[in-house]
Amino acid sequence: MRSTLRILAAISPLILGTATETFAQPLNERIDQLIATGYPDYAKQAAPIASDAEFLRRVTLDLNGTIPTTVETRAFLADKASDKRVKVIDKLLASPAFVRQMTQHFNVMLMERRPDSKVAKAAWDEYLSTSFEKNKPYDVMVKEILSSDGVDPKSRASAKFMLDRDLEPNIVVRDMGRLFLGRNLQCAQCHDSPIVDDYKQEHYYGLLAFINRAALFPNPRLPTAMIGEKAEGEVNFTSVFDKNKIQKTTGPKVLTGKALSEPKLEKGKEYKVAPTAPTVRPVPTFSRRELLAAALVESPAFPRNIANRLWAMMMGRGLVHPLDLDHKDNPPSHPELLDLLSKEMLAHKYDMKWFIRELVLSKTYQRSSEVPEKMKDPPADRYLVAVMKPLSPEQFAYALMQATGLADSERQALGAKATDAALAARLAPQVPAFVRMFGSQAGQPEDSFQASLDQTLFLKHNSAIRGFIQNRPGNLLNRTMVLKDPKAIADELFLSVFSRPATEEEKKDIAEVLKGGGEQAPILSEIIWAMLATAEFRFNH
């Protein structure tokens, strides 16, 4: 029956309607085809598919926020099944650690490590975690984030985006443009952008018109503040470059879309709850702010932006790069591919888990990060090799705890109670120190890697990291100390830290260091620390 339908679909798409879509090529294969068309002789020039060890480390970091255990690595390397990569991808996507990783990533993306002034981090994390656990569509999540006024305790957490920016209009407009539409309109506040022709002053004020009547109530300085809104107030603007100082106005609109129409209300019926006293939160009959989320999600820029951001999350850079500078003079590296990803995001109703799975299944994602000898300085935007990605502070912390065996030790200590949640609770208190040292400044995107002397000193002397390495039942030092064969020690070290077997040369190096005599524990501790301080560990490759 299926073969018959395929034949009919090929003969007459008009007869079968959407049958051609039903049996279309998987997205991951179309990704690879469109990436290949973007570079001459791509198949011959591109790096080969990553080894099993490289792939497993990469995909575990990307989907679960840490490195695989030695048990997982050994089992994967020994598995001869042809579909083992698909199976491990599905296992990682079904893991509670995937929910944690997505929660962490979207928390940083949306809040950019701002202080928790109005909504506690625990409540916000719970909101995000529940959303990803249910695989909530991205458009639904954004509508909740932009629509909540913070009044109902049950939905207050989703209002963090607005509340913890103190609903400061210029900050909110800038960040809505950047994070939800892929356009940084900050330079269009006082005039059409002198740098980007596509960014107009009316685009900035069109977004501002959705929230210009809203403010925190009763006082923006209070941690319990919520959003109130007036029934009147227009947006007027003048370009600083206009010698005639002609004043313009706009209603609420998203970029080049039409301004939304507003009903004319009878005098005295402008409010559901009129601000009859300073202690009364105003609630207008017609709310511009309540229209914001739906209008923003309907913009063509919305699916394009999230498709580009998820691509960057998995591939190491955006098709449009930087992520918030989408305009005609900074076109996507692969325009047809970004169009396809945007359409697929819409067609699959913003199912982020499905979308990420397709990205990870692609050969583009699974290519090696090692540059072929015949190639010099491959352009990053051609995806000839996998892009090296610095670990986020959270990934770095959890990877360190797994590499040193702290996670294994805690798992062993928990015994029968070693659930994913119980282990996460044991490890989580170690993470904030890494965020303070390696995280971006509050309110800044975490999209660049800058090594510093302070970070080096932290890795070398921090008591917590030294504590991770210290001998305890089940951890890496403990496991290697009981081994007698230097080759076995080398393999245990390299499988634990780098998620790969040691090479013959590395085995010889380890044997050379160990044969010098002396106490093994201090020597092994220094070897472990030295491995953790390498670029091979610090990056996802």
BAMILO-60088 format. One record per residue (C-alpha): residue number from 1; residue in one letter; x, y, z. Coordinates in steps of 0.2 Angstrom, whole numbers, plus 2048, in hexadecimal, padded with zeros to 3 digits. Layout:
N
PANU  num  residu    u    v    w
PANU  NUM       A    X    Y    Z
...
This chain:
541
PANU  num  residu    u    v    w
PANU    1       M  800  800  800
PANU    2       R  80E  80C  805
PANU    3       S  817  809  7F4
PANU    4       T  807  80C  7EA
PANU    5       L  805  81C  7F3
PANU    6       R  817  821  7F0
PANU    7       I  814  81E  7DD
PANU    8       L  804  828  7DD
PANU    9       A  80C  836  7E6
PANU   10       A  81A  837  7D9
PANU   11       I  80E  837  7CB
PANU   12       S  801  843  7D1
PANU   13       P  803  84D  7E1
PANU   14       L  7F3  856  7DD
PANU   15       I  7E9  846  7DF
PANU   16       L  7F1  841  7F0
PANU   17       G  7F1  853  7F8
PANU   18       T  7FE  852  806
PANU   19       A  804  840  802
PANU   20       T  814  847  7FB
PANU   21       E  817  850  80C
PANU   22       T  813  840  815
PANU   23       F  821  836  80C
PANU   24       A  82D  844  80A
PANU   25       Q  83F  842  80D
PANU   26       P  844  843  820
PANU   27       L  849  854  825
PANU   28       N  85B  84F  82A
PANU   29       E  85E  848  818
PANU   30       R  858  859  810
PANU   31       I  863  862  81C
PANU   32       D  872  859  816
PANU   33       Q  86E  85C  804
PANU   34       L  86C  86E  806
PANU   35       I  87C  870  810
PANU   36       A  885  867  802
PANU   37       T  87E  872  7F5
PANU   38       G  886  881  7FE
PANU   39       Y  898  87C  7FA
PANU   40       P  8A1  876  7EA
PANU   41       D  8A6  863  7EB
PANU   42       Y  89F  862  7FD
PANU   43       A  89F  84F  7FE
PANU   44       K  8B2  84E  7FA
PANU   45       Q  8B6  85E  805
PANU   46       A  8AC  85A  815
PANU   47       A  8B3  851  824
PANU   48       P  8AD  83F  826
PANU   49       I  8A0  83A  832
PANU   50       A  8A6  83B  844
PANU   51       S  8AC  82C  84D
PANU   52       D  8A0  823  859
PANU   53       A  8AA  82A  868
PANU   54       E  8A9  83C  861
PANU   55       F  897  83B  85D
PANU   56       L  892  834  86D
PANU   57       R  89B  841  877
PANU   58       R  894  84F  86C
PANU   59       V  882  849  86C
PANU   60       T  882  845  87F
PANU   61       L  888  857  883
PANU   62       D  87B  85F  877
PANU   63       L  86C  855  87C
PANU   64       N  870  851  88F
PANU   65       G  87C  85F  894
PANU   66       T  88A  853  899
PANU   67       I  896  846  893
PANU   68       P  892  833  892
PANU   69       T  897  828  8A0
PANU   70       T  8A5  81B  89D
PANU   71       V  898  80D  89D
PANU   72       E  88E  816  890
PANU   73       T  89D  81A  885
PANU   74       R  8A4  808  886
PANU   75       A  892  801  882
PANU   76       F  890  80D  873
PANU   77       L  8A1  809  86C
PANU   78       A  89F  7F6  86D
PANU   79       D  88D  7F7  865
PANU   80       K  88E  7F1  853
PANU   81       A  87C  7F5  84F
PANU   82       S  879  800  840
PANU   83       D  86C  80B  848
PANU   84       K  875  80E  858
PANU   85       R  877  821  856
PANU   86       V  864  822  853
PANU   87       K  861  818  863
PANU   88       V  86C  823  86D
PANU   89       I  865  833  867
PANU   90       D  853  82D  86B
PANU   91       K  859  827  87C
PANU   92       L  861  838  880
PANU   93       L  852  842  87A
PANU   94       A  847  837  886
PANU   95       S  852  83A  895
PANU   96       P  84E  846  8A3
PANU   97       A  85F  84E  89F
PANU   98       F  859  854  88F
PANU   99       V  84B  85E  898
PANU  100       R  859  865  8A3
PANU  101       Q  864  86A  895
PANU  102       M  856  872  88B
PANU  103       T  851  87B  89B
PANU  104       Q  862  882  89E
PANU  105       H  865  887  88C
PANU  106       F  854  890  88A
PANU  107       N  856  898  89B
PANU  108       V  867  8A0  896
PANU  109       M  860  8A4  884
PANU  110       L  851  8AD  88B
PANU  111       M  857  8B5  89B
PANU  112       E  869  8B7  897
PANU  113       R  86E  8B3  8A9
PANU  114       R  865  8C2  8B1
PANU  115       P  862  8C3  8C3
PANU  116       D  852  8BB  8CA
PANU  117       S  84A  8CB  8D0
PANU  118       K  837  8C7  8CE
PANU  119       V  836  8B4  8CA
PANU  120       A  841  8A8  8D3
PANU  121       K  84C  89D  8C8
PANU  122       A  845  88D  8CF
PANU  123       A  833  892  8CA
PANU  124       W  839  897  8B8
PANU  125       D  843  887  8B6
PANU  126       E  834  87D  8BC
PANU  127       Y  82A  886  8AE
PANU  128       L  837  883  8A1
PANU  129       S  83A  871  8A7
PANU  130       T  827  86C  8A7
PANU  131       S  826  874  895
PANU  132       F  834  86A  88E
PANU  133       E  82E  85A  897
PANU  134       K  81D  85C  88F
PANU  135       N  826  860  87E
PANU  136       K  81C  870  87E
PANU  137       P  81C  878  86D
PANU  138       Y  827  887  86C
PANU  139       D  81A  893  866
PANU  140       V  80F  88F  875
PANU  141       M  81D  891  881
PANU  142       V  821  8A2  87A
PANU  143       K  80F  8A7  87B
PANU  144       E  80E  8A3  88D
PANU  145       I  81E  8AC  891
PANU  146       L  819  8BC  888
PANU  147       S  806  8BC  88E
PANU  148       S  808  8B8  8A1
PANU  149       D  805  8C8  8AB
PANU  150       G  80C  8C0  8BB
PANU  151       V  7FC  8C1  8C5
PANU  152       D  7F7  8AF  8C6
PANU  153       P  804  8A5  8D0
PANU  154       K  802  896  8C5
PANU  155       S  808  89F  8B6
PANU  156       R  813  8AC  8BE
PANU  157       A  823  8A3  8BA
PANU  158       S  820  8A5  8A7
PANU  159       A  820  8B8  8A9
PANU  160       K  832  8B8  8AE
PANU  161       F  837  8BE  89D
PANU  162       M  82E  8CF  89F
PANU  163       L  82E  8D0  8B2
PANU  164       D  841  8CD  8B4
PANU  165       R  844  8DB  8A7
PANU  166       D  839  8E6  8B2
PANU  167       L  82F  8E8  8A2
PANU  168       E  83B  8F6  89D
PANU  169       P  834  8F9  88C
PANU  170       N  844  8FC  882
PANU  171       I  84C  8EC  88A
PANU  172       V  83D  8E1  887
PANU  173       V  83B  8E7  874
PANU  174       R  84E  8E5  871
PANU  175       D  84D  8D3  878
PANU  176       M  83D  8CE  870
PANU  177       G  844  8D3  85F
PANU  178       R  854  8CA  862
PANU  179       L  84E  8BA  86B
PANU  180       F  83E  8B7  862
PANU  181       L  840  8BF  851
PANU  182       G  853  8BE  84E
PANU  183       R  854  8D1  84C
PANU  184       N  85D  8DD  857
PANU  185       L  854  8ED  855
PANU  186       Q  85D  8F7  863
PANU  187       C  865  902  856
PANU  188       A  854  906  84F
PANU  189       Q  84E  90F  85F
PANU  190       C  853  920  85A
PANU  191       H  853  91F  847
PANU  192       D  853  912  839
PANU  193       S  862  907  83C
PANU  194       P  871  90F  833
PANU  195       I  87A  8FE  833
PANU  196       V  86C  8F2  82D
PANU  197       D  860  8F9  820
PANU  198       D  853  8EC  824
PANU  199       Y  851  8F2  836
PANU  200       K  845  901  837
PANU  201       Q  840  90C  845
PANU  202       E  82D  908  842
PANU  203       H  832  8F5  845
PANU  204       Y  839  8FA  856
PANU  205       Y  82A  905  85B
PANU  206       G  81D  8F8  854
PANU  207       L  823  8EC  861
PANU  208       L  824  8F9  86E
PANU  209       A  811  8FD  86B
PANU  210       F  80D  8EC  872
PANU  211       I  814  8F0  883
PANU  212       N  814  903  884
PANU  213       R  804  904  88F
PANU  214       A  80B  8F6  89A
PANU  215       A  815  8F8  8AA
PANU  216       L  819  8EF  8BA
PANU  217       F  80D  8F1  8C8
PANU  218       P  80C  8F7  8D5
PANU  219       N  81F  8FB  8D6
PANU  220       P  82D  8F4  8CA
PANU  221       R  839  8F2  8D9
PANU  222       L  82E  8E6  8E2
PANU  223       P  831  8D3  8DF
PANU  224       T  81E  8D0  8DF
PANU  225       A  81B  8DD  8D1
PANU  226       M  80F  8D8  8C3
PANU  227       I  80A  8DF  8B2
PANU  228       G  7FD  8EC  8B1
PANU  229       E  7F7  8F5  8A1
PANU  230       K  7EF  906  89D
PANU  231       A  7E1  907  890
PANU  232       E  7E9  916  887
PANU  233       G  7FA  91C  881
PANU  234       E  801  91D  86F
PANU  235       V  813  91A  868
PANU  236       N  81A  929  860
PANU  237       F  82C  92B  859
PANU  238       T  837  936  850
PANU  239       S  847  932  847
PANU  240       V  856  93C  84E
PANU  241       F  85C  93E  83C
PANU  242       D  84C  946  836
PANU  243       K  84F  959  835
PANU  244       N  83D  95C  834
PANU  245       K  839  952  844
PANU  246       I  82A  94A  83D
PANU  247       Q  821  940  84A
PANU  248       K  81B  92F  845
PANU  249       T  810  922  84E
PANU  250       T  80C  910  84C
PANU  251       G  801  903  854
PANU  252       P  806  8F2  85A
PANU  253       K  80E  8E8  84C
PANU  254       V  81C  8DC  849
PANU  255       L  82A  8E1  83D
PANU  256       T  822  8E4  82C
PANU  257       G  811  8DD  830
PANU  258       K  802  8E8  831
PANU  259       A  7FE  8F2  841
PANU  260       L  7F0  8E9  84B
PANU  261       S  7DF  8F2  84B
PANU  262       E  7D8  8F8  85C
PANU  263       P  7C5  8F9  860
PANU  264       K  7BD  909  864
PANU  265       L  7B6  908  876
PANU  266       E  7A9  912  87E
PANU  267       K  7AF  91F  88A
PANU  268       G  7AE  917  89B
PANU  269       K  7B0  905  895
PANU  270       E  7C3  906  892
PANU  271       Y  7C7  8FB  8A1
PANU  272       K  7C2  8EA  8A8
PANU  273       V  7CA  8F1  8B8
PANU  274       A  7CD  904  8B8
PANU  275       P  7DC  90B  8C2
PANU  276       T  7D0  914  8CE
PANU  277       A  7DE  914  8DB
PANU  278       P  7F1  911  8DC
PANU  279       T  7EE  900  8E3
PANU  280       V  7E3  8FA  8D5
PANU  281       R  7EC  8F1  8C7
PANU  282       P  7E5  8F8  8B6
PANU  283       V  7DE  8EB  8AA
PANU  284       P  7D8  8F2  899
PANU  285       T  7C9  8EC  88F
PANU  286       F  7D4  8EB  880
PANU  287       S  7E6  8E5  884
PANU  288       R  7F4  8E8  877
PANU  289       R  800  8DE  882
PANU  290       E  7F4  8CF  881
PANU  291       L  7F6  8CF  86E
PANU  292       L  809  8CF  86E
PANU  293       A  80C  8BD  86F
PANU  294       A  800  8B7  861
PANU  295       A  806  8C5  855
PANU  296       L  818  8C1  858
PANU  297       V  816  8AF  856
PANU  298       E  80D  8B2  845
PANU  299       S  81C  8BB  83E
PANU  300       P  826  8B1  831
PANU  301       A  836  8B7  83B
PANU  302       F  830  8AC  84A
PANU  303       P  832  89A  843
PANU  304       R  841  8A0  83A
PANU  305       N  84A  8A6  84A
PANU  306       I  847  897  854
PANU  307       A  84C  88B  846
PANU  308       N  85C  895  845
PANU  309       R  85F  895  857
PANU  310       L  85C  882  859
PANU  311       W  868  880  84A
PANU  312       A  875  88A  853
PANU  313       M  872  881  863
PANU  314       M  876  870  85B
PANU  315       M  882  875  84D
PANU  316       G  88D  883  856
PANU  317       R  887  892  84B
PANU  318       G  878  898  843
PANU  319       L  873  898  831
PANU  320       V  870  8AA  834
PANU  321       H  87F  8B0  83F
PANU  322       P  87F  8B9  84B
PANU  323       L  86E  8B2  850
PANU  324       D  866  8C3  852
PANU  325       L  86C  8CC  842
PANU  326       D  860  8C4  835
PANU  327       H  85F  8D0  827
PANU  328       K  862  8D1  814
PANU  329       D  874  8D7  816
PANU  330       N  878  8C8  821
PANU  331       P  86F  8BA  818
PANU  332       P  86F  8A8  81E
PANU  333       S  87E  89D  819
PANU  334       H  871  891  812
PANU  335       P  861  89B  80E
PANU  336       E  857  88C  807
PANU  337       L  85B  882  816
PANU  338       L  855  88F  822
PANU  339       D  845  891  818
PANU  340       L  843  87E  819
PANU  341       L  846  87E  82C
PANU  342       S  83A  88C  82F
PANU  343       K  82C  883  825
PANU  344       E  830  872  82E
PANU  345       M  82F  87B  83F
PANU  346       L  81D  881  83A
PANU  347       A  818  871  832
PANU  348       H  81C  867  842
PANU  349       K  814  874  84D
PANU  350       Y  824  87A  856
PANU  351       D  829  869  85C
PANU  352       M  83A  86D  862
PANU  353       K  83F  85B  867
PANU  354       W  83A  854  855
PANU  355       F  844  863  84E
PANU  356       I  854  860  858
PANU  357       R  853  84D  854
PANU  358       E  853  850  842
PANU  359       L  862  85C  844
PANU  360       V  86C  84F  84D
PANU  361       L  868  841  841
PANU  362       S  86F  84B  833
PANU  363       K  881  848  82C
PANU  364       T  884  85A  82E
PANU  365       Y  883  859  841
PANU  366       Q  88C  848  841
PANU  367       R  89C  84E  838
PANU  368       S  8AC  84D  840
PANU  369       S  8B4  85D  847
PANU  370       E  8C5  858  841
PANU  371       V  8CA  862  832
PANU  372       P  8D0  857  824
PANU  373       E  8E2  858  820
PANU  374       K  8DE  85E  80E
PANU  375       M  8D4  86D  815
PANU  376       K  8DA  87D  81D
PANU  377       D  8CF  889  827
PANU  378       P  8BE  882  821
PANU  379       P  8B1  890  822
PANU  380       A  8A6  88D  831
PANU  381       D  896  892  828
PANU  382       R  898  883  81B
PANU  383       Y  897  876  828
PANU  384       L  8A5  86B  820
PANU  385       V  8AA  866  832
PANU  386       A  8A1  867  842
PANU  387       V  8A3  878  84B
PANU  388       M  8AC  877  85C
PANU  389       K  8A0  87D  869
PANU  390       P  8A6  883  87B
PANU  391       L  89D  87A  888
PANU  392       S  891  885  892
PANU  393       P  895  888  8A4
PANU  394       E  887  87B  8A9
PANU  395       Q  88E  86E  89C
PANU  396       F  89F  871  8A2
PANU  397       A  89A  86E  8B4
PANU  398       Y  891  85E  8B1
PANU  399       A  89E  858  8A5
PANU  400       L  8AB  85B  8B2
PANU  401       M  8A1  851  8BF
PANU  402       Q  89E  843  8B3
PANU  403       A  8B0  842  8AD
PANU  404       T  8B8  842  8BF
PANU  405       G  8AB  835  8C4
PANU  406       L  8A3  840  8D1
PANU  407       A  892  83C  8C8
PANU  408       D  896  829  8C9
PANU  409       S  89B  82B  8DB
PANU  410       E  88B  833  8DF
PANU  411       R  881  827  8D5
PANU  412       Q  88A  819  8DF
PANU  413       A  886  821  8F0
PANU  414       L  874  823  8EB
PANU  415       G  872  810  8E8
PANU  416       A  861  80B  8E4
PANU  417       K  85B  81D  8E6
PANU  418       A  866  823  8D7
PANU  419       T  858  82A  8CD
PANU  420       D  85C  838  8C0
PANU  421       A  854  845  8CB
PANU  422       A  85D  83F  8DB
PANU  423       L  86E  840  8D2
PANU  424       A  86A  851  8CA
PANU  425       A  866  857  8DB
PANU  426       R  877  851  8E2
PANU  427       L  881  859  8D4
PANU  428       A  877  86A  8D1
PANU  429       P  87F  873  8E0
PANU  430       Q  890  873  8D7
PANU  431       V  88A  87C  8C8
PANU  432       P  888  88E  8CD
PANU  433       A  89B  890  8D0
PANU  434       F  89E  88C  8BE
PANU  435       V  890  898  8B8
PANU  436       R  898  8A6  8C2
PANU  437       M  8A9  8A3  8BA
PANU  438       F  8A5  89E  8A8
PANU  439       G  893  8A6  8A5
PANU  440       S  890  8B6  89B
PANU  441       Q  88C  8C6  8A4
PANU  442       A  87A  8C9  8A9
PANU  443       G  870  8CF  89A
PANU  444       Q  87D  8CA  88D
PANU  445       P  87B  8BB  881
PANU  446       E  886  8AC  884
PANU  447       D  88C  8AA  872
PANU  448       S  89F  8AC  873
PANU  449       F  8AD  8A4  87B
PANU  450       Q  8BA  8AE  885
PANU  451       A  8C7  8A5  88F
PANU  452       S  8CE  8AE  89E
PANU  453       L  8DC  8AD  8AB
PANU  454       D  8CF  8AC  8B8
PANU  455       Q  8C7  89D  8B0
PANU  456       T  8D8  894  8AF
PANU  457       L  8DC  897  8C1
PANU  458       F  8CA  891  8C6
PANU  459       L  8CD  881  8BD
PANU  460       K  8DF  87F  8C4
PANU  461       H  8DB  884  8D6
PANU  462       N  8C9  883  8DA
PANU  463       S  8C6  878  8E9
PANU  464       A  8B5  871  8E1
PANU  465       I  8BE  86A  8D2
PANU  466       R  8CC  863  8DC
PANU  467       G  8BF  85B  8E7
PANU  468       F  8B7  853  8D7
PANU  469       I  8C7  84A  8D4
PANU  470       Q  8CB  845  8E6
PANU  471       N  8CA  832  8E9
PANU  472       R  8B9  82C  8EE
PANU  473       P  8B0  81B  8EA
PANU  474       G  8AB  819  8D8
PANU  475       N  8B3  829  8D1
PANU  476       L  8C0  82A  8C4
PANU  477       L  8D0  82B  8CF
PANU  478       N  8C9  81C  8D9
PANU  479       R  8C6  812  8CA
PANU  480       T  8D7  815  8C2
PANU  481       M  8E0  812  8D2
PANU  482       V  8DB  800  8D3
PANU  483       L  8E1  7FC  8C1
PANU  484       K  8F2  7F5  8BF
PANU  485       D  8F5  7F6  8AC
PANU  486       P  8FA  807  8A6
PANU  487       K  8F0  804  896
PANU  488       A  8E0  801  89F
PANU  489       I  8E3  810  8AA
PANU  490       A  8E5  81B  89A
PANU  491       D  8D5  814  893
PANU  492       E  8CB  817  8A2
PANU  493       L  8D2  829  8A3
PANU  494       F  8CE  82D  891
PANU  495       L  8BD  825  890
PANU  496       S  8B8  82E  8A0
PANU  497       V  8BF  83F  89B
PANU  498       F  8BF  840  888
PANU  499       S  8B2  832  885
PANU  500       R  8BE  829  87A
PANU  501       P  8CB  81B  87B
PANU  502       A  8DD  821  87D
PANU  503       T  8E8  820  86E
PANU  504       E  8F8  815  86F
PANU  505       E  902  824  870
PANU  506       E  8F8  82A  87F
PANU  507       K  8F9  819  887
PANU  508       K  90C  81A  886
PANU  509       D  90C  82C  88D
PANU  510       I  901  826  89C
PANU  511       A  90D  817  89F
PANU  512       E  91C  822  89F
PANU  513       V  915  82E  8AC
PANU  514       L  910  820  8B7
PANU  515       K  920  816  8B7
PANU  516       G  929  824  8C0
PANU  517       G  923  81C  8D0
PANU  518       G  91D  826  8DF
PANU  519       E  90B  826  8E5
PANU  520       Q  8FE  823  8D7
PANU  521       A  8F0  82E  8DE
PANU  522       P  8F9  83F  8DD
PANU  523       I  8FF  83B  8CB
PANU  524       L  8EE  835  8C5
PANU  525       S  8E6  844  8CD
PANU  526       E  8F2  84F  8C3
PANU  527       I  8EF  846  8B3
PANU  528       I  8DC  847  8B5
PANU  529       W  8DD  85A  8B8
PANU  530       A  8E8  85C  8A9
PANU  531       M  8DC  853  89E
PANU  532       L  8CD  85E  8A5
PANU  533       A  8D7  86E  8A1
PANU  534       T  8D9  869  88E
PANU  535       A  8D0  871  880
PANU  536       E  8CA  85F  87B
PANU  537       F  8C0  85F  88B
PANU  538       R  8BA  871  88B
PANU  539       F  8B2  871  87A
PANU  540       N  8A4  866  872
PANU  541       H  8AC  860  862
